[in-house]
Amino acid sequence: MTYFSVVGSCNGLICLSDDQGCYMNDIYLWNPSIRRSFALPTYNVTFKSHGPFMHCLGFGFDSVTDDFKVVRVVQTGWGCDKIPPEVEIYTLKTGHWRYISDRALPLMIEERFRQAYVNGAAHWMAFDPVNYGDQLRWTILSFNMSDEVFNEILVPDCITHEENSLKRMILVVFKESLSLIQQCVGDSDAHCSIWIMKEYSVATSWAKLFRIDLFGGLRRPLGLRSNGEVIFATHDGHLVSCDNQSKRILFLGIHGTLGDGYSHWHTFYTDTYVESLVLLDKRESPGNTEDKEAATTAEGSRKDVMEMQEGVLALTDLAVLPTSAVFNAVKMIKNEVGKIDPHVITQASLLYKLPVDFSSVDIMVFICNSSEFPDHQLFEEIPRVVKPGGMVLLHQSAESAPGEMKTSLLERKLLVAGFVDVKVFPMNSVLQSEAAQFLGIKARKPSWKIGSSFTLKRKPTKVLPKVQIDDDMDLIDEDSLLTEEDLKKPQLPPVGDCEVGSTRKACKNCSCGRAEVEEKVQKLELTMDHLNNPQSACGSCGLGDAFRCGTCPYRGLPAFKLGEKVTLAGNFLVADI
């Protein structure tokens, strides 16, 4: 069986080499965007020409000549330790290999060591074969694709002479800067240290970003994401992303395969990729016609599989969640479970927003250990990420959930969020190790999307009969229908209802007699008798101005009790400010 390794990715092309199990002399340039590949000719240094060898490859782009190049550093000799090594380079425009061994440096690279391509140069971890006591001197070997010149970049001083550090260090690119991941393996202190070179090729600019402990099955570091999370391969072959600050492990839904004598992580490779049309006008390599037909068939099969797969997002406040628990949860809401693509986010209680696109999840599962999970912020994310017609399942312990109050609250939240068919039901634990009773709440998102419109079916309206009017028809004059009584001017009501009161006043040009009545009304004057023995005919004078009529002699005085002397407070005339 053929096992290809990825040399590198650059400007839309991926370089593949058939050297995972043994050297098969096959190197390909592949553009997955247009599904076209190109086979490179056989290189010069082979077992037939030089005997035993081991090589390391680099792939990049020459911006000066606008050309892609593949460089090959080959250690020859019976011990594969000949110094300096043989070096040959292939350019896509010329289509052949040529020697540049005279430019090699007296350094050795670990066999099949992965490159880090940045600043137009390929970089590998290397070591000086000259012994320094019982230790070796570790360094970085770079090859500039434009100048075709090798250079040496020093590593941080603390790891220059570290024993057995080569197999525990990889070079990666982080935020367009050369970075180094140093893995320390031990029974008591397994961890990774992340270094970054702030100024390219300046050894004193190395800075240690952070240290991350290896926990939760983390086994081998593979690279860094743009948000600073470290990508790991786990002991059981999963590809995960780990956040150093929150200690959250995100399962990426990718599982490695076991090869002949190879572990899971040998099948992983992480790098950036951009789409391009490179190789679109390139002649098909020999034997590529059948490969293209096979690739087309495989691509069609892959699309069929993708259409059958369902996106499943599982969130839990636990530190670790096995994939089998996600499958068990999905079985609770679906009778038939086909191919699913589960993504697991552990310790999700630390999140307030999910790193998931809009309407991208078919099934969303919450496996809750605490009654406080999920909180209202995560709950607001559910209608955003679930596809129309998607399902939601909340799996909670019957002991942790405070009775029916908690479940009824979650039901209401789902209904308010627009979900339908909300149902609460008893269920077993999705974690096989637990035997407690659990409650499940499932709901379905309506199949319509936000902004959709529907035509309302209106009831048929009765059509009034049309009346045909001809000029010959005799029309009735409406005025002739009025009688003499209808033409009389209506008499105005008498003025008697226009009474004088505390609310209504006569208008400026009063003609109803209200103004004359108001003039006759005399306002009562306030006397000492009113103050010493206040009385009220209406009973409301003592309540205050809000209840007094317009002619009340007590207007302007404070509230008082009937029969008691009206007095003012001592601070009545003192300014408030």
C-alpha positions in Angstrom: 0.0 0.0 0.0 1.2 3.5 -0.8 1.6 6.0 2.0 2.3 9.6 0.8 3.7 12.2 3.1 3.0 15.9 2.7 6.2 18.0 2.0 4.5 21.4 2.2 1.8 23.7 0.9 2.5 26.9 -1.0 0.3 29.2 -3.2 -2.3 26.6 -3.8 0.0 23.7 -4.6 0.7 20.7 -2.2 3.9 18.7 -2.6 3.5 15.0 -1.9 6.2 12.3 -1.6 5.8 8.6 -1.7 8.4 7.9 1.0 6.4 7.1 4.1 7.2 3.4 4.2 10.2 3.3 1.8 11.7 5.5 -0.9 9.6 4.9 -4.1 11.1 7.9 -6.1 7.7 9.4 -6.6 7.0 13.1 -6.0 3.9 14.9 -7.0 2.7 18.5 -7.2 -1.1 18.5 -6.6 -3.7 21.3 -6.8 -6.8 20.1 -5.0 -8.8 23.2 -6.1 -8.8 22.1 -9.7 -8.1 18.4 -9.0 -5.0 18.3 -11.1 -1.6 16.7 -10.3 1.8 16.6 -11.9 4.4 13.9 -11.4 8.0 15.1 -11.1 10.7 13.1 -12.9 12.9 10.7 -11.0 15.6 12.5 -9.0 19.3 12.0 -9.5 20.5 10.6 -6.2 19.0 7.1 -5.9 20.0 3.8 -4.3 21.2 2.6 -7.7 23.5 5.6 -8.2 24.7 6.3 -4.6 23.7 3.3 -2.5 21.9 3.7 0.9 20.6 7.1 1.6 18.0 9.1 3.5 16.6 12.4 2.4 14.6 15.5 3.5 12.5 17.5 1.1 11.6 21.2 1.0 9.0 22.9 -1.2 8.4 26.6 -1.9 8.0 29.4 -4.4 10.7 31.6 -6.0 9.2 35.1 -6.3 12.0 36.4 -8.5 11.6 33.9 -11.3 7.9 33.2 -10.5 8.6 29.4 -10.2 7.9 26.6 -7.8 10.9 24.6 -6.6 11.5 21.3 -4.7 14.8 21.0 -2.9 16.2 17.6 -1.8 18.9 17.2 0.9 20.3 13.6 0.8 22.5 12.0 3.4 24.5 9.2 1.6 27.1 6.6 2.7 26.7 3.3 4.4 25.7 5.0 7.6 23.8 7.8 5.8 26.1 10.2 7.5 28.3 11.6 4.8 29.0 15.3 5.3 28.3 17.6 3.5 25.1 16.0 2.0 24.2 15.9 -1.6 21.7 18.5 -2.7 19.6 18.7 -5.8 16.8 21.1 -6.8 13.8 20.8 -9.2 12.1 23.8 -10.8 8.7 23.5 -12.4 9.5 25.7 -15.4 12.6 23.7 -16.5 11.1 20.4 -15.6 14.4 18.7 -14.4 16.6 18.2 -11.4 20.1 19.8 -11.1 22.9 19.5 -8.5 23.7 22.3 -6.1 25.7 20.2 -3.6 28.5 22.7 -3.6 26.3 25.1 -1.6 25.5 22.6 1.2 26.5 23.2 4.8 28.1 20.6 7.0 24.9 19.9 9.0 22.6 16.8 9.2 18.8 16.8 9.1 16.6 14.2 10.6 15.2 11.8 8.0 11.9 13.1 6.5 11.8 16.0 9.0 8.9 18.3 8.1 9.7 21.8 6.8 8.4 25.2 7.9 8.1 27.5 5.0 8.3 31.2 5.8 9.9 34.3 4.2 10.5 32.5 1.0 12.7 29.8 2.6 12.3 26.2 3.8 13.5 25.5 7.4 14.4 22.2 9.1 15.8 21.2 12.5 19.4 20.1 12.1 22.4 19.2 14.2 26.1 19.6 13.9 27.6 16.0 13.7 30.7 17.2 15.5 30.5 16.1 19.1 30.6 18.6 22.0 31.4 16.2 24.8 28.5 13.9 25.1 26.0 16.4 23.5 25.2 17.6 20.0 24.6 21.2 18.9 21.1 21.7 17.6 20.3 24.4 15.0 18.0 25.4 12.2 18.9 24.9 8.5 17.2 27.2 6.0 17.2 27.2 2.2 16.2 30.4 0.3 14.2 29.5 -2.8 15.2 32.6 -4.7 19.0 32.7 -3.9 19.3 28.9 -3.6 21.6 29.4 -0.6 21.7 27.6 2.7 21.9 29.5 6.0 22.0 28.6 9.7 19.7 30.0 12.3 20.5 29.5 15.9 17.9 28.1 18.3 17.3 29.5 21.9 20.4 29.0 24.0 18.5 26.8 26.6 17.9 24.1 24.0 21.0 24.3 21.9 22.7 21.3 23.7 19.6 19.6 25.0 19.9 15.8 24.8 17.5 13.9 22.6 15.6 17.1 21.8 15.4 16.6 18.0 12.5 14.1 18.0 10.7 16.4 20.4 11.0 19.6 18.4 9.1 20.7 15.3 9.2 23.9 13.3 5.9 25.7 12.4 4.7 29.0 11.2 2.7 31.1 13.5 1.4 34.6 12.4 3.9 34.6 9.5 6.8 34.1 11.9 9.1 31.1 12.4 8.1 29.2 15.5 9.4 26.2 17.4 7.5 23.7 19.5 9.6 21.9 22.1 8.0 18.8 23.5 9.3 17.4 26.8 8.2 13.8 27.5 8.3 12.5 31.0 6.3 10.6 33.6 6.0 13.6 35.9 6.4 16.7 33.7 5.1 16.1 30.2 4.7 19.5 28.5 5.3 21.6 25.4 7.1 25.0 25.2 6.1 27.3 22.4 8.8 29.7 21.0 8.5 32.4 18.3 11.2 34.3 16.5 10.0 37.9 16.6 12.7 39.2 14.1 13.5 36.8 11.3 17.0 35.2 11.4 18.0 37.1 14.6 18.8 34.5 17.3 18.4 37.0 20.1 14.7 37.6 19.1 13.5 34.2 20.3 10.7 34.6 22.8 8.9 31.9 24.8 5.1 32.4 24.3 3.8 29.9 26.8 4.0 26.4 28.2 1.2 23.9 27.9 1.0 20.7 30.0 0.1 17.4 28.2 -3.2 16.3 29.7 -6.4 14.7 28.6 -4.6 12.2 26.2 -2.6 14.8 24.4 0.3 13.1 22.7 2.1 14.9 19.8 2.0 18.6 18.9 1.4 19.2 15.2 1.1 23.0 14.7 -0.5 26.2 15.9 -3.8 27.8 14.8 -4.1 31.5 14.1 -5.9 32.0 17.5 -3.0 30.6 19.4 -4.5 27.1 20.1 -2.1 24.2 19.7 -3.1 21.3 17.4 -2.4 17.8 18.9 -2.7 14.2 18.0 -4.1 12.2 21.0 -3.2 8.8 22.2 -6.2 7.2 20.5 -5.6 9.0 17.2 -7.9 12.0 17.3 -7.0 15.4 16.0 -7.8 18.0 18.6 -7.2 21.7 19.3 -6.2 22.8 22.8 -6.5 26.3 24.3 -3.8 26.9 26.8 -5.6 29.6 28.8 -9.0 27.8 29.3 -7.5 24.3 29.1 -10.4 23.5 26.7 -9.9 20.6 24.2 -11.8 20.8 20.9 -12.2 17.6 19.0 -11.9 18.4 15.3 -13.8 15.3 14.1 -10.7 13.9 12.3 -9.2 10.5 13.2 -5.9 9.1 12.0 -5.4 5.7 10.5 -2.9 3.0 11.5 -0.4 2.1 8.9 2.1 -0.7 8.7 4.4 0.1 11.6 3.1 3.6 11.9 1.1 5.3 14.6 -2.0 7.5 14.2 -0.1 10.8 14.2 2.0 9.9 11.2 -1.1 10.4 9.1 -1.6 14.0 10.3 -0.2 17.1 8.7 -1.2 20.7 9.4 -0.5 23.7 7.2 -2.3 26.7 5.7 -3.8 26.4 2.2 -5.0 29.0 -0.3 -6.9 28.2 -3.6 -5.3 28.9 -6.9 -5.3 27.8 -10.6 -1.7 26.7 -10.8 -1.2 23.7 -13.0 -4.4 24.6 -14.9 -2.3 24.9 -18.2 0.2 22.2 -17.2 0.4 19.1 -19.3 -1.0 15.9 -17.6 1.8 13.8 -16.3 2.1 10.2 -17.7 -0.5 7.9 -16.5 -2.6 10.8 -15.2 -5.6 10.1 -17.5 -6.6 7.0 -15.4 -5.7 8.8 -12.2 -7.9 11.7 -13.2 -10.8 9.4 -13.9 -10.3 7.7 -10.6 -10.0 11.1 -8.9 -13.2 12.2 -10.5 -15.0 9.0 -9.3 -13.5 9.4 -5.9 -14.5 13.1 -5.8 -18.1 12.1 -6.7 -18.1 9.4 -4.0 -16.8 11.9 -1.5 -19.6 14.4 -2.3 -22.1 11.6 -1.9 -20.7 10.8 1.5 -20.7 14.5 2.5 -24.3 14.7 1.5 -25.1 11.7 3.6 -23.1 12.9 6.6 -24.8 15.0 9.3 -22.9 17.7 11.3 -23.2 17.0 15.0 -21.9 19.4 17.6 -21.6 18.1 21.2 -21.0 20.5 24.1 -20.2 19.5 27.7 -18.9 21.1 30.8 -16.8 18.0 31.5 -13.1 17.9 30.8 -13.2 14.8 28.6 -16.1 13.3 26.6 -15.7 10.1 24.6 -17.1 10.0 21.1 -19.3 7.0 22.0 -21.3 9.3 24.3 -22.1 11.6 21.4 -23.3 8.6 19.3 -25.5 7.4 22.2 -27.0 10.8 22.5 -27.8 11.0 18.8 -29.6 7.7 19.0 -31.9 9.1 21.6 -33.4 11.5 19.1 -33.0 9.6 15.8 -34.2 6.1 15.2 -31.6 5.5 12.4 -28.2 7.0 12.8 -26.2 7.2 9.5 -22.9 8.7 8.9 -22.3 11.7 11.3 -19.4 14.1 11.6 -19.2 14.8 15.4 -17.4 17.9 16.8 -16.9 17.9 20.5 -16.2 20.9 22.7 -15.3 20.1 26.3 -15.4 22.6 29.2 -17.9 24.6 27.1 -19.1 26.3 30.3 -16.1 28.7 29.8 -17.4 29.9 26.5 -19.8 32.7 25.8 -19.9 32.3 22.0 -19.4 29.2 19.9 -16.7 29.1 17.2 -19.2 27.7 14.7 -20.7 29.2 11.5 -24.3 30.3 11.1 -26.7 27.4 10.4 -24.0 24.8 10.1 -25.1 22.1 12.6 -27.7 19.4 12.0 -27.8 18.0 15.6 -26.7 19.9 18.7 -26.2 17.9 21.9 -25.6 19.3 25.4 -24.3 16.8 27.9 -24.6 18.6 31.2 -22.8 17.7 34.4 -23.9 20.9 36.3 -27.4 22.3 36.5 -26.0 25.7 35.6 -24.9 24.5 32.1 -25.7 25.7 29.6 -26.0 29.4 30.7 -28.1 32.0 28.9 -25.2 33.1 26.7 -24.7 29.6 25.2 -28.5 29.2 25.0 -28.6 32.2 22.7 -26.2 30.5 20.4 -28.4 27.5 19.8 -30.8 29.1 17.2 -27.8 30.7 15.5 -25.8 27.5 14.7 -28.6 24.9 14.2 -29.7 24.5 10.6 -33.4 24.8 9.7 -35.0 21.5 10.5 -32.1 20.6 12.9 -32.5 18.9 16.3 -31.4 19.9 19.8 -30.9 17.5 22.8 -30.1 18.5 26.4 -29.0 15.6 28.5 -29.2 16.4 32.3 -29.0 14.4 35.5 -32.3 14.1 37.2 -30.5 14.7 40.5 -28.6 17.8 39.4 -31.7 19.4 37.7 -33.8 21.0 40.5 -37.1 19.3 39.7 -39.6 20.3 37.1 -38.7 24.0 37.5 -35.4 23.6 35.6 -36.9 21.5 32.8 -39.9 23.8 32.4 -37.5 26.8 32.2 -35.5 25.1 29.5 -38.7 24.2 27.7 -39.8 27.9 27.7 -36.4 29.1 26.5 -36.5 26.7 23.6 -40.1 27.8 22.7 -39.1 31.4 22.9 -36.1 30.7 20.7 -38.5 29.5 18.0 -38.1 25.7 18.4 -41.1 23.4 18.0 -42.0 19.9 19.2 -40.3 20.5 22.6 -40.5 17.3 24.7 -39.1 16.2 28.1 -38.5 12.5 28.6 -36.6 10.2 30.9 -33.4 8.6 29.5 -30.4 6.6 30.4 -26.9 8.1 30.7 -25.0 8.4 27.5 -21.9 7.7 29.6 -21.9 4.0 30.1 -20.1 4.3 33.4 -22.9 6.1 35.0 -26.1 4.4 36.2 -28.1 7.5 37.5 -31.3 8.6 36.0 -31.3 11.4 33.5 -33.7 13.7 31.8 -33.7 14.6 28.1 -35.2 17.7 26.5 -35.3 17.6 22.7 -36.7 20.1 20.2 -36.7 20.8 16.5 -36.0 24.0 14.7 -38.6 24.9 12.0 -37.6 24.1 8.5 -38.0 27.7 7.3 -35.1 30.2 7.4 -35.0 33.6 8.9 -36.4 36.1 6.4 -38.5 33.6 4.6 -41.9 34.7 3.3 -45.1 32.8 2.6 -48.2 33.7 0.7 -51.3 33.7 2.9 -54.3 32.0 1.5 -57.2 34.4 1.5 -60.8 33.5 1.7 -62.7 34.1 -1.6 -64.5 37.4 -1.4 -68.1 37.8 -2.6 -68.2 39.7 -5.8 -71.0 42.3 -5.8 -73.2 42.2 -8.9 -72.4 44.8 -11.4 -75.3 47.2 -12.3 -75.4 48.3 -15.9 -76.6 51.9 -16.2 -77.8 53.1 -19.5 -78.5 56.6 -20.6 -82.1 55.6 -21.3 -82.7 54.6 -17.6 -84.8 57.0 -15.5 -82.6 58.3 -12.6 -84.1 59.6 -9.3 -82.9 63.0 -8.1 -81.7 62.7 -4.5 -83.0 66.2 -3.5 -86.5 65.1 -4.4 -86.4 62.6 -1.6 -86.0 65.3 1.1 -89.1 66.6 2.8 -89.7 70.1 4.2 -89.0 68.8 7.7 -85.6 67.6 6.6 -84.8 71.1 5.2 -85.5 72.9 8.5 -82.5 74.2 10.4 -81.9 72.3 13.7 -82.6 74.2 16.9 -79.6 74.5 19.3 -80.1 73.2 22.8 -80.9 75.8 25.5 -78.1 77.4 27.4 -79.1 75.9 30.7 -76.6 73.1 30.6 -73.7 75.5 30.5 -73.3 75.6 34.3 -70.6 77.4 36.1 -68.1 75.0 37.7 -64.5 74.7 38.8 -63.2 73.2 35.6 -65.0 74.9 32.7 -64.6 78.6 32.0 -66.4 80.9 29.6 -64.8 81.4 26.2 -63.6 84.8 25.0 -66.6 85.5 22.9 -69.2 83.8 25.1 -72.7 83.9 23.8 -74.3 81.3 26.0 -74.5 83.5 29.2 -71.7 81.6 31.1 -69.6 84.8 31.3 -72.4 86.7 33.0 -72.9 84.0 35.5 -69.3 83.8 36.4 -69.2 87.6 37.0 -72.0 87.2 39.6 -70.2 84.5 41.5 -68.3 86.2 44.3 -65.2 84.6 45.7 -65.3 84.2 49.4 -62.7 86.2 51.3 -60.4 84.4 53.9 -61.1 85.6 57.4 -59.5 84.9 60.8 -62.5 82.8 61.6 -61.7 80.6 58.6 -58.1 80.1 60.0 -59.0 79.5 63.6 -62.0 77.2 63.0 -61.8 75.9 59.4 -65.0 74.4 58.0 -65.9 72.9 54.7 -69.3 72.6 53.1 -68.0 70.1 50.5 -65.7 68.2 52.8 -62.7 68.5 50.5 -61.2 71.9 51.5 -58.8 70.4 54.1 -57.3 67.9 51.6 -55.2 70.5 49.7 -55.4 72.6 46.6 -55.8 69.5 44.4 -59.3 69.0 45.9 -60.4 72.6 46.2 -62.8 74.4 43.9 -62.0 77.7 42.2 -63.8 79.8 44.8 -62.5 78.1 47.9 -61.1 80.7 50.4 -58.4 78.1 51.5 -56.7 78.0 48.1 -52.9 78.3 48.6 -52.9 77.1 52.2 -51.5 73.7 53.3 -53.8 70.8 54.1 -55.5 70.8 57.5 -58.0 69.0 59.7 -61.4 70.5 59.9 -62.1 72.3 63.2 -58.3 72.7 64.0 -56.4 76.0 63.5 -54.5 76.3 60.2 -50.8 76.7 60.9 -47.7 77.0 58.7 -44.5 75.0 59.3 -41.6 76.8 60.8 -39.5 76.3 57.6 -42.3 77.2 55.3 -40.6 80.4 54.1 -37.1 79.0 54.1 -35.6 78.4 50.7 -35.1 74.8 49.7 -31.7 75.6 47.9 
